[in-house]
Amino acid sequence: MQLKRRGLTSGGSPLILFMCQLIAALDVPLDLQQPPTITHQSPKDYIIDPRENIVIQCEAKGKPTPRFSWTRNGTHFDTDKDSRIMMKPNSGTLVIDISNGGKPDAYEGIYQCSARNEHGTAVSNNIVIRQSRSPLWSKEKLQPYIVQEGSSLVLPCRPPVGLPPPIIFWMDNYFQRLPQSNRVSQGLNGDLYFSNLKVEDTRSDYICYARFNHTQTIQQKQPISVKVLSMDAINETFAAFLNDTEFFGDMPVGERRPTFLVPTGQNSSKLVLRGEILKLECIAEGLPTPEIHWIKESGELPAKRTFYENFQKTLKIVAVTEADGGSYRCTAKNHLGLVHHTIKVTVKSSPYWINEPKNLILAPQETGILLCRASGNPKPSITWLMNGIPIENSPDDPSRKIDNDNIVFSDVQKDSSAVYQCNASNEYGYLLSNAFVNVLAVPPRILTPPNHLYQVIISRPALLDCLTFGSPVPKVQWFKDNHASILDGDPYIAHKNGSLEIHVAQKADSGKYTCVGINELGKAENVVHLEVKESVRIIAQPEYRVVQKAGTVVFECRVKHDPSLELTITWLKDENSLPEDERFVVGKDSLTITDVTEADEGTYTCIANTSLDKDIARAELTVVDYPDPPSDLELTDEHERSIQLTWTPGDDNNSPIEKFIIEYEDGLHDPDVWHNLTEVPGQKTTAHLKLSPFVWYSFRVISVNKVGRSQPSSPSRQYQTPGAAPDENPIIVKGAGSEPDNFVITWEPLTGIQSNGPGLQYKVSWRQKDVNEEFTTIKVANVSKYIVSATPTFVPYEFYVQAINDYGPGPEPLIHVGHSGEDLPMVAPPNVRVRVENSTLAEVHWDAVPAKSVRGILKGYKIYYWKERSLNKRKRRNTGKSSLMFDKNKTHGKLPGLEPFSHYVLNVRAVNGKGDGPRSPDQHFETPEGVPGAPAFLKVTNPTLDSLTLEWSPPVHRNGILTGYTLRYQAINNTHKLGPLLELVIPGNETSWTLKNLNYSTRYKFYFHAQTSKGPGSSLTEEGVTIMDEAMASRQVDIATQGWFIGLMCAIALLILVLLIICFIKRNKGGKYPVKEKEDAHADPEIQPMKEDDGTFGEYSDTEDHKPLKGSRTPSNGTVKKEDSDDSLVDYGEGGEGQFNEDGSFIGQYSGKKEKETAEGNESSEAPSPVNAMNSFV
């Protein structure tokens, strides 16, 4: 079945159409008998172009096909008698050929068309045919206008009367429109009005033109000459003739109050018809030029229909209604006074329809009424005609009765069919309407095309049409899908015209709908389909954006819509299409603008459209940029030490100016270099600047907004300040010795702008403090340092530095105190002694050195210490010196991070700013034993049926005398369960051990550590496997020689290779693979929970540490156990020095920290075999 698609949009169109269907008469199908109906006719007032053929329209329909005739000026017009007239076939339209000498004016008149068939006659309006005319200007001799400056003047146009009236405008000889203003303007009658004249109004080509649009001609009036004379010119002219130079005086026409040039008097009246345009005009003269204002005395002007033209001189109100009647007042005003004029507006109206007659279709014996109601001012009279003849002259019809302005029909018969004309007329016009009465007996027929597909958006109204025709009028019923129940009541609304409305359509309302039309002569039905679609919604709307010029901005517009509907997304800028520019890139869900410019600023609209509805979202784009530089820099209010700077800000480019930065250039001391002087808020454009003496100033201003800084303005003019003595002395004045016999005075020199004048020098003065002597003074220039030689070592000095120039000295300087140079301390700290606290910590004590021996500022005490040898070895091994610095107020300190069981040497020195003093005598001490580190390596060798051999190397850091080794081991079965833990003590001088009486083909895990008298050290772990017995090995070898087994093993090897490749790839990509299970199966038993009752170890747990199955070893952390200590951290070295080598490298840590040492170990030494391969799969 072919479905014809019809969408119901989201607007009000379907409902508007529905309302029209309720009130509009339904057309009778053209295959049924019906009276004529006029379908097209020429306008009532028809102005023709005399250069073209005359075409008078008259079209009608009906069955049988209507015949046409015409009247002219109220009498029958025989078109066949005039060869120039042709009536179109099957039409009443007349074509009058006026070519080849035809005279259009011979065909002027009032025409009316009649269309008739056996059921009645319809008539057209009276069509008045008039020829367009564009007459020439009457010849006249125009005198030039010679007028005094300041006077008013009116240049008349008086165009010829044409049909229709011409359009008037003023131009010069060069066809350029004359400029108009509130002083000079054209009136509604075409005249040119001057409120006051100026000398520049003098010209000889004021030309009025009349344009006749119908004939496309322009008529020109003779040029008018105007000469405006100033007072001097007038006096000279009249003096030549009258010898009286004082005839007009010395002044032009003086200023004067306004008076009206048009309209005249204080009151006037205006008549306007309803629906037309009202134009009221007031033009005034005066000096200065008056301003015009309008009010309505009896109410407010209609805001949406009121416009002002001709520089407020014309008030225009469009679509006039009766409410626009009343009094309007115009006021002309200048500073000397004002004048009023009141215009009374009367609104009349030609007739307009209240109820226009509609065609009436009745079945035999039915009743009906033709309504004809019209209004107007004055009230129109209503007359009826039947078939073009006044009804009172028509044949009587017992079924017809006139009731006031209406005709009532009852018990009609087939011969009651006719066309009735209602005429409503008053003095301003008339209305004529045809309406037929057609008596028919017709079974129902449905005019809506079958299988229409209606599509509507969910939750919006749906209107399904079922236009029927029948006589009597059919009753319409609706059914949904295959249900037999009539659709009526919520949610359905059945309208009188047969349409079915679903006020709020839902998805469940989709389906097939059947409408059935029934009258007493039969029934008809039609099927339509309804689809309810999802609405289109913008779920991510564009948002307001602020972007810097040349940047990129993205507006998002993400849309959700019904997938069965085609979506179109359109972007607009300021309600217009996007510019044709490659910088605008429209994506699926966004609009991107690159390299943004100021022209891109505006409102951007995203419109998401489907065939049924749309959604709209808008966002503003603001383009910001660095501000434009200020301009027009001006210097005012000049003084020796201040000046005022003003400027004009540049454009802020949509980002408000936050501040102005004022910079200066010193053209004398530092040319071409700009320095910051001050800043002022962005609201200010003036700054009062404090200046320094002896500077050649130029200023510039920089604007700053949120985007950044503008380019600098152009420099101001140069301003030179006079010189003066320095206002300040050098800053950052310091005094200290660099050698034991000198005293160095330094200072920050003044800049050129600080010098205040030429000849800048520095007066440097000094004396030894607490010694009764005068200051020694010297003057220097162009330096920032002076060295006083031959001074005692480290004695205090008083000193100062003062600036001097050619204008005098600077302010009184401050006196500073410093010391001459230091020398190395003379004595070493006495009474040095050492107390060893534990295997890694020792405390050192000393006595303070005498203050006089320091020869400078005591910085502290430094302990130098080093390991001479380990007590395990007799050979000396110097590990390099370390040092720790301690505060000057301390006489003891602690040395952390020592190695156990070692011989150390130390000495102590005093330190000042010059360096280290002499060292104290060396002190020797030894650290006690500690726990050992892990063995250097552990490996399993020589596996047999029931034994394994372990080999190891002693710990690198024995930290004492090894008393032995402890070996613990346990078996691991095929389910990764651990057997009982066995322990074996091995003498300290051994480096290998063979375990016997082991189970064959069994994996063992070993835990191995060394110990001293202080306890055990860190463990190493390793695993090993005993081999099978010979019989099993023989069977295994026999199996291994079978072909099927070789093939199986090859397949398994290939599979393992593939898995390894996959694991390797995943590992490189950050993937994870499950090796945790095997790692968990071989954890260190030292951290396994023990049973409280018997002390035995539990089974392997999944929560143990992850250690590899084969070749594993536990790295030794070399931990030296921390012994109890009540020492505070303040007993250790200061800062971050810690324990250092002589080159400053760190070698030790506090003994409470763990020292990690990595012991080297080997992988398990068991050889791969078929037995092992098989065990790995069991």
KAWOQUI-V201203 format. One record per backbone hydrogen bond with DSSP energy under -1.0 kcal/mol. NH is the residue of the N-H (numbers start at 1). CO is the residue of the C=O. E is the energy in kcal/mol with one decimal. If there is no record, write none. Layout:
nh:NH co:CO e:E
nh:NH co:CO e:E
This chain:
nh:4 co:451 e:-2.4
nh:6 co:453 e:-4.6
nh:8 co:455 e:-3.4
nh:10 co:612 e:-1.1
nh:16 co:12 e:-2.5
nh:17 co:13 e:-2.9
nh:18 co:14 e:-2.4
nh:19 co:15 e:-2.4
nh:20 co:16 e:-2.3
nh:21 co:17 e:-2.3
nh:22 co:18 e:-1.4
nh:23 co:19 e:-1.4
nh:24 co:20 e:-2.5
nh:32 co:29 e:-2.1
nh:34 co:63 e:-2.4
nh:37 co:61 e:-2.4
nh:39 co:59 e:-2.5
nh:40 co:59 e:-1.5
nh:42 co:57 e:-1.4
nh:46 co:128 e:-2.9
nh:48 co:130 e:-2.9
nh:52 co:49 e:-2.0
nh:54 co:96 e:-2.1
nh:56 co:94 e:-2.4
nh:59 co:40 e:-2.9
nh:61 co:37 e:-2.1
nh:63 co:34 e:-1.8
nh:67 co:116 e:-2.8
nh:69 co:114 e:-1.9
nh:71 co:112 e:-2.3
nh:72 co:75 e:-3.1
nh:73 co:110 e:-3.4
nh:75 co:72 e:-1.6
nh:77 co:70 e:-2.8
nh:79 co:77 e:-1.1
nh:81 co:78 e:-1.0
nh:85 co:82 e:-1.5
nh:86 co:95 e:-2.0
nh:88 co:93 e:-2.3
nh:91 co:88 e:-1.3
nh:92 co:58 e:-2.0
nh:94 co:56 e:-2.5
nh:95 co:86 e:-2.7
nh:96 co:54 e:-3.5
nh:97 co:84 e:-2.7
nh:106 co:103 e:-1.3
nh:107 co:104 e:-2.1
nh:108 co:105 e:-1.1
nh:109 co:129 e:-1.5
nh:111 co:127 e:-3.1
nh:112 co:71 e:-1.9
nh:114 co:69 e:-2.8
nh:115 co:122 e:-3.3
nh:116 co:67 e:-2.5
nh:117 co:120 e:-2.3
nh:120 co:117 e:-1.5
nh:122 co:115 e:-3.3
nh:124 co:113 e:-2.6
nh:127 co:111 e:-3.6
nh:128 co:44 e:-3.8
nh:129 co:109 e:-3.2
nh:130 co:46 e:-2.4
nh:132 co:48 e:-2.8
nh:133 co:163 e:-1.6
nh:145 co:225 e:-3.2
nh:147 co:227 e:-2.5
nh:149 co:229 e:-2.5
nh:150 co:197 e:-1.8
nh:151 co:148 e:-2.0
nh:153 co:194 e:-1.8
nh:155 co:192 e:-3.1
nh:163 co:133 e:-1.9
nh:167 co:211 e:-2.5
nh:169 co:209 e:-1.8
nh:171 co:207 e:-2.4
nh:172 co:176 e:-1.5
nh:175 co:172 e:-1.7
nh:178 co:170 e:-1.7
nh:181 co:184 e:-3.4
nh:185 co:193 e:-2.1
nh:187 co:191 e:-2.9
nh:190 co:187 e:-1.6
nh:192 co:155 e:-2.6
nh:193 co:185 e:-3.2
nh:194 co:153 e:-3.2
nh:195 co:183 e:-2.9
nh:197 co:151 e:-1.7
nh:201 co:198 e:-2.1
nh:202 co:199 e:-1.7
nh:203 co:226 e:-2.0
nh:206 co:224 e:-2.3
nh:207 co:171 e:-2.0
nh:209 co:169 e:-3.1
nh:210 co:219 e:-2.9
nh:211 co:167 e:-2.8
nh:212 co:217 e:-3.1
nh:217 co:212 e:-1.7
nh:219 co:210 e:-3.2
nh:221 co:208 e:-2.7
nh:224 co:206 e:-2.2
nh:226 co:203 e:-3.2
nh:227 co:145 e:-3.3
nh:229 co:147 e:-2.8
nh:234 co:230 e:-2.1
nh:235 co:231 e:-2.7
nh:236 co:232 e:-2.2
nh:237 co:233 e:-2.2
nh:238 co:234 e:-2.6
nh:239 co:235 e:-2.1
nh:240 co:236 e:-1.6
nh:242 co:238 e:-3.8
nh:243 co:239 e:-1.7
nh:247 co:244 e:-1.4
nh:253 co:149 e:-1.4
nh:256 co:287 e:-2.0
nh:259 co:285 e:-2.2
nh:261 co:283 e:-2.8
nh:262 co:283 e:-1.8
nh:268 co:342 e:-2.0
nh:270 co:344 e:-2.7
nh:272 co:346 e:-2.4
nh:274 co:348 e:-2.6
nh:275 co:320 e:-3.0
nh:276 co:273 e:-2.0
nh:278 co:317 e:-2.8
nh:280 co:315 e:-2.5
nh:282 co:313 e:-2.4
nh:283 co:262 e:-3.3
nh:285 co:259 e:-3.3
nh:286 co:195 e:-1.4
nh:287 co:256 e:-1.4
nh:291 co:333 e:-2.6
nh:293 co:331 e:-2.0
nh:295 co:329 e:-1.9
nh:297 co:327 e:-2.1
nh:299 co:296 e:-1.3
nh:307 co:316 e:-2.9
nh:309 co:314 e:-2.6
nh:313 co:310 e:-1.3
nh:314 co:309 e:-2.3
nh:315 co:280 e:-2.9
nh:316 co:307 e:-3.1
nh:317 co:278 e:-2.4
nh:318 co:305 e:-2.0
nh:320 co:276 e:-2.4
nh:324 co:321 e:-1.8
nh:325 co:322 e:-1.5
nh:326 co:345 e:-2.2
nh:328 co:343 e:-2.8
nh:329 co:295 e:-2.7
nh:330 co:341 e:-2.6
nh:331 co:293 e:-2.7
nh:332 co:339 e:-2.6
nh:333 co:291 e:-2.1
nh:334 co:337 e:-2.4
nh:337 co:334 e:-1.3
nh:339 co:332 e:-2.1
nh:341 co:330 e:-1.8
nh:342 co:266 e:-2.7
nh:343 co:328 e:-3.5
nh:344 co:268 e:-2.7
nh:345 co:326 e:-3.5
nh:346 co:270 e:-2.9
nh:348 co:272 e:-2.3
nh:349 co:377 e:-2.2
nh:352 co:375 e:-2.7
nh:354 co:373 e:-3.1
nh:355 co:373 e:-2.4
nh:360 co:436 e:-3.4
nh:362 co:438 e:-2.3
nh:365 co:412 e:-3.1
nh:366 co:363 e:-2.3
nh:368 co:409 e:-2.3
nh:370 co:407 e:-3.0
nh:373 co:355 e:-2.4
nh:375 co:352 e:-2.8
nh:377 co:349 e:-1.8
nh:381 co:425 e:-2.5
nh:383 co:423 e:-2.3
nh:385 co:421 e:-2.6
nh:386 co:389 e:-3.6
nh:387 co:419 e:-4.0
nh:389 co:386 e:-1.6
nh:391 co:384 e:-2.1
nh:393 co:390 e:-2.1
nh:394 co:391 e:-1.1
nh:400 co:397 e:-2.1
nh:401 co:408 e:-1.9
nh:403 co:406 e:-3.1
nh:406 co:403 e:-2.5
nh:407 co:370 e:-2.1
nh:408 co:401 e:-3.6
nh:409 co:368 e:-3.5
nh:410 co:399 e:-2.0
nh:412 co:366 e:-1.7
nh:416 co:413 e:-2.1
nh:417 co:414 e:-1.1
nh:418 co:437 e:-1.6
nh:420 co:435 e:-2.9
nh:421 co:385 e:-2.6
nh:422 co:433 e:-2.4
nh:423 co:383 e:-3.0
nh:424 co:431 e:-2.2
nh:425 co:381 e:-1.8
nh:426 co:429 e:-2.7
nh:429 co:426 e:-1.6
nh:431 co:424 e:-2.5
nh:433 co:422 e:-2.0
nh:435 co:420 e:-2.6
nh:437 co:418 e:-3.1
nh:438 co:360 e:-2.8
nh:440 co:362 e:-2.6
nh:442 co:471 e:-1.8
nh:445 co:469 e:-2.2
nh:447 co:467 e:-3.9
nh:448 co:467 e:-1.0
nh:451 co:527 e:-2.6
nh:453 co:4 e:-5.7
nh:454 co:529 e:-3.7
nh:455 co:6 e:-1.7
nh:456 co:531 e:-2.3
nh:458 co:533 e:-3.1
nh:459 co:505 e:-3.9
nh:460 co:457 e:-1.5
nh:462 co:502 e:-2.5
nh:464 co:500 e:-3.2
nh:469 co:445 e:-2.9
nh:471 co:442 e:-2.4
nh:475 co:518 e:-3.5
nh:477 co:516 e:-2.4
nh:479 co:514 e:-2.5
nh:481 co:512 e:-4.1
nh:483 co:480 e:-2.4
nh:487 co:478 e:-2.6
nh:492 co:489 e:-3.3
nh:493 co:501 e:-2.3
nh:495 co:499 e:-2.9
nh:498 co:495 e:-1.9
nh:500 co:464 e:-2.6
nh:501 co:493 e:-2.9
nh:502 co:462 e:-3.0
nh:503 co:491 e:-1.1
nh:505 co:460 e:-2.1
nh:509 co:506 e:-1.8
nh:510 co:507 e:-1.7
nh:511 co:530 e:-2.3
nh:513 co:528 e:-3.2
nh:514 co:479 e:-3.2
nh:515 co:526 e:-2.7
nh:516 co:477 e:-3.0
nh:517 co:524 e:-3.5
nh:518 co:475 e:-2.3
nh:519 co:522 e:-2.6
nh:522 co:519 e:-1.6
nh:524 co:517 e:-2.2
nh:526 co:515 e:-2.3
nh:528 co:513 e:-2.9
nh:529 co:452 e:-3.1
nh:530 co:511 e:-2.7
nh:531 co:454 e:-2.7
nh:533 co:456 e:-3.2
nh:537 co:560 e:-3.0
nh:539 co:558 e:-1.7
nh:540 co:558 e:-1.6
nh:545 co:620 e:-2.3
nh:547 co:622 e:-2.3
nh:549 co:624 e:-2.8
nh:550 co:596 e:-3.4
nh:551 co:548 e:-2.3
nh:553 co:593 e:-2.3
nh:555 co:591 e:-3.0
nh:557 co:589 e:-3.2
nh:558 co:540 e:-1.7
nh:560 co:537 e:-3.1
nh:565 co:562 e:-1.9
nh:568 co:609 e:-2.7
nh:570 co:607 e:-2.7
nh:572 co:605 e:-2.3
nh:573 co:576 e:-3.3
nh:574 co:603 e:-3.6
nh:576 co:573 e:-1.6
nh:581 co:579 e:-1.8
nh:584 co:581 e:-1.9
nh:585 co:592 e:-3.1
nh:587 co:590 e:-2.9
nh:591 co:555 e:-2.6
nh:592 co:585 e:-3.0
nh:593 co:553 e:-2.7
nh:594 co:583 e:-1.7
nh:596 co:551 e:-2.4
nh:600 co:597 e:-1.4
nh:601 co:598 e:-1.6
nh:602 co:621 e:-1.6
nh:604 co:619 e:-3.1
nh:605 co:572 e:-2.4
nh:606 co:617 e:-3.2
nh:607 co:570 e:-3.0
nh:608 co:615 e:-2.8
nh:609 co:568 e:-3.3
nh:610 co:613 e:-2.7
nh:615 co:608 e:-1.9
nh:617 co:606 e:-2.0
nh:619 co:604 e:-2.0
nh:621 co:602 e:-2.7
nh:622 co:545 e:-2.7
nh:624 co:547 e:-2.7
nh:625 co:653 e:-1.1
nh:628 co:651 e:-2.9
nh:631 co:648 e:-2.6
nh:634 co:646 e:-2.5
nh:636 co:644 e:-2.7
nh:639 co:642 e:-2.5
nh:643 co:689 e:-1.7
nh:644 co:636 e:-2.9
nh:645 co:687 e:-3.0
nh:646 co:634 e:-2.4
nh:647 co:685 e:-1.8
nh:648 co:631 e:-3.1
nh:655 co:652 e:-1.4
nh:658 co:704 e:-2.7
nh:659 co:704 e:-1.5
nh:660 co:680 e:-2.7
nh:661 co:702 e:-2.9
nh:662 co:678 e:-2.9
nh:663 co:700 e:-2.6
nh:664 co:675 e:-2.5
nh:665 co:698 e:-2.2
nh:667 co:696 e:-2.7
nh:670 co:666 e:-1.9
nh:673 co:670 e:-1.2
nh:675 co:664 e:-2.7
nh:677 co:662 e:-3.0
nh:678 co:662 e:-1.5
nh:680 co:660 e:-2.2
nh:682 co:658 e:-2.0
nh:684 co:681 e:-1.6
nh:687 co:645 e:-2.4
nh:689 co:643 e:-3.1
nh:691 co:641 e:-3.1
nh:694 co:722 e:-1.2
nh:697 co:719 e:-2.9
nh:698 co:665 e:-1.1
nh:700 co:663 e:-2.0
nh:702 co:661 e:-2.4
nh:704 co:659 e:-2.1
nh:705 co:708 e:-2.4
nh:710 co:703 e:-3.0
nh:713 co:701 e:-1.9
nh:716 co:699 e:-2.8
nh:719 co:697 e:-2.9
nh:721 co:695 e:-2.2
nh:724 co:756 e:-3.2
nh:734 co:746 e:-2.5
nh:736 co:744 e:-2.1
nh:737 co:819 e:-1.0
nh:742 co:739 e:-1.6
nh:743 co:788 e:-2.6
nh:744 co:736 e:-2.3
nh:745 co:786 e:-3.4
nh:746 co:734 e:-2.7
nh:747 co:784 e:-2.0
nh:748 co:731 e:-2.7
nh:755 co:751 e:-1.0
nh:761 co:804 e:-3.3
nh:762 co:780 e:-3.3
nh:763 co:802 e:-3.6
nh:764 co:778 e:-3.2
nh:765 co:800 e:-2.4
nh:766 co:776 e:-1.9
nh:767 co:798 e:-2.3
nh:769 co:796 e:-2.1
nh:771 co:768 e:-1.1
nh:773 co:771 e:-1.8
nh:776 co:766 e:-3.3
nh:778 co:764 e:-2.3
nh:780 co:762 e:-2.6
nh:786 co:745 e:-2.9
nh:788 co:743 e:-3.6
nh:791 co:741 e:-1.9
nh:794 co:821 e:-1.8
nh:797 co:818 e:-3.6
nh:798 co:767 e:-3.1
nh:799 co:816 e:-2.3
nh:800 co:765 e:-2.0
nh:802 co:763 e:-2.2
nh:804 co:761 e:-2.4
nh:805 co:808 e:-2.1
nh:806 co:758 e:-2.8
nh:808 co:805 e:-1.7
nh:810 co:803 e:-2.9
nh:816 co:799 e:-3.3
nh:818 co:797 e:-2.4
nh:820 co:795 e:-2.1
nh:821 co:742 e:-1.9
nh:823 co:855 e:-2.4
nh:826 co:853 e:-2.8
nh:833 co:845 e:-2.3
nh:835 co:843 e:-3.1
nh:837 co:841 e:-1.9
nh:838 co:841 e:-1.9
nh:842 co:895 e:-1.4
nh:843 co:835 e:-3.2
nh:844 co:893 e:-3.5
nh:845 co:833 e:-2.7
nh:846 co:891 e:-2.4
nh:847 co:830 e:-2.6
nh:854 co:851 e:-1.3
nh:859 co:911 e:-2.9
nh:860 co:911 e:-1.4
nh:861 co:886 e:-2.2
nh:862 co:909 e:-2.7
nh:863 co:884 e:-2.7
nh:864 co:907 e:-2.5
nh:865 co:882 e:-2.7
nh:866 co:905 e:-2.2
nh:868 co:903 e:-3.0
nh:869 co:903 e:-1.3
nh:871 co:901 e:-2.7
nh:873 co:870 e:-1.0
nh:877 co:868 e:-2.9
nh:879 co:867 e:-1.5
nh:882 co:865 e:-3.1
nh:884 co:863 e:-1.8
nh:886 co:861 e:-3.2
nh:890 co:887 e:-1.6
nh:893 co:844 e:-2.2
nh:894 co:1131 e:-3.8
nh:895 co:842 e:-3.3
nh:898 co:840 e:-2.6
nh:901 co:928 e:-2.3
nh:903 co:869 e:-3.2
nh:904 co:925 e:-3.5
nh:905 co:866 e:-2.3
nh:906 co:923 e:-2.0
nh:907 co:864 e:-2.1
nh:909 co:862 e:-2.1
nh:911 co:860 e:-2.4
nh:912 co:915 e:-2.3
nh:917 co:910 e:-3.2
nh:920 co:908 e:-1.7
nh:923 co:906 e:-3.1
nh:925 co:904 e:-2.3
nh:927 co:902 e:-2.6
nh:930 co:959 e:-3.5
nh:933 co:957 e:-2.8
nh:936 co:953 e:-1.5
nh:939 co:951 e:-2.5
nh:941 co:949 e:-3.8
nh:944 co:947 e:-2.7
nh:948 co:995 e:-1.6
nh:949 co:941 e:-2.6
nh:950 co:993 e:-3.4
nh:951 co:939 e:-2.6
nh:952 co:991 e:-2.4
nh:953 co:937 e:-1.3
nh:963 co:1011 e:-2.6
nh:965 co:986 e:-3.3
nh:966 co:1009 e:-2.7
nh:967 co:984 e:-3.4
nh:968 co:1007 e:-2.7
nh:969 co:982 e:-2.3
nh:970 co:1005 e:-1.7
nh:972 co:1003 e:-2.8
nh:973 co:977 e:-2.3
nh:976 co:973 e:-1.8
nh:979 co:971 e:-3.0
nh:982 co:969 e:-3.1
nh:984 co:967 e:-2.9
nh:986 co:965 e:-3.2
nh:990 co:987 e:-1.4
nh:993 co:950 e:-2.3
nh:995 co:948 e:-3.2
nh:998 co:946 e:-3.5
nh:1001 co:1027 e:-1.7
nh:1004 co:1024 e:-3.5
nh:1005 co:970 e:-2.8
nh:1006 co:1022 e:-3.6
nh:1007 co:968 e:-3.1
nh:1008 co:1020 e:-2.7
nh:1009 co:966 e:-1.8
nh:1011 co:964 e:-1.7
nh:1012 co:1015 e:-2.1
nh:1015 co:1012 e:-1.3
nh:1017 co:1010 e:-2.9
nh:1020 co:1008 e:-2.5
nh:1022 co:1006 e:-1.7
nh:1024 co:1004 e:-2.1
nh:1026 co:1002 e:-2.2
nh:1027 co:944 e:-1.6
nh:1033 co:1029 e:-2.4
nh:1034 co:1030 e:-2.7
nh:1035 co:1031 e:-2.7
nh:1036 co:1032 e:-2.7
nh:1037 co:1033 e:-2.5
nh:1038 co:1034 e:-2.8
nh:1039 co:1035 e:-2.7
nh:1040 co:1036 e:-2.6
nh:1041 co:1037 e:-1.0
nh:1042 co:1039 e:-1.9
nh:1046 co:1042 e:-2.0
nh:1047 co:1043 e:-2.7
nh:1048 co:1044 e:-2.4
nh:1049 co:1045 e:-2.8
nh:1050 co:1046 e:-2.2
nh:1051 co:1047 e:-2.3
nh:1052 co:1048 e:-2.6
nh:1053 co:1049 e:-2.7
nh:1054 co:1050 e:-2.5
nh:1055 co:1051 e:-2.5
nh:1056 co:1052 e:-2.6
nh:1057 co:1053 e:-2.3
nh:1058 co:1054 e:-2.4
nh:1059 co:1055 e:-2.7
nh:1060 co:1056 e:-2.6
nh:1061 co:1057 e:-2.2
nh:1062 co:1058 e:-2.4
nh:1063 co:1059 e:-2.8
nh:1064 co:1060 e:-2.6
nh:1065 co:1061 e:-2.3
nh:1066 co:1062 e:-2.7
nh:1067 co:1063 e:-2.8
nh:1068 co:1064 e:-2.1
nh:1069 co:1065 e:-1.6
nh:1070 co:1067 e:-1.2
nh:1071 co:1066 e:-4.3
nh:1075 co:1073 e:-1.6
nh:1079 co:1075 e:-1.9
nh:1080 co:1076 e:-3.1
nh:1081 co:1077 e:-1.1
nh:1082 co:1079 e:-1.3
nh:1087 co:1084 e:-1.5
nh:1088 co:1085 e:-1.6
nh:1091 co:1096 e:-2.1
nh:1095 co:1091 e:-1.7
nh:1098 co:1089 e:-1.3
nh:1104 co:1101 e:-1.5
nh:1107 co:1079 e:-1.6
nh:1131 co:1128 e:-1.9
nh:1132 co:1129 e:-1.8
nh:1134 co:885 e:-2.9
nh:1137 co:1134 e:-1.4
nh:1141 co:1145 e:-3.0
nh:1144 co:1141 e:-1.8
nh:1147 co:1139 e:-2.3
nh:1153 co:1150 e:-2.2
nh:1165 co:940 e:-1.1
nh:1173 co:1169 e:-2.4
nh:1174 co:1170 e:-2.5
nh:1175 co:1171 e:-2.8
nh:1176 co:1172 e:-2.0
nh:1177 co:1174 e:-1.5
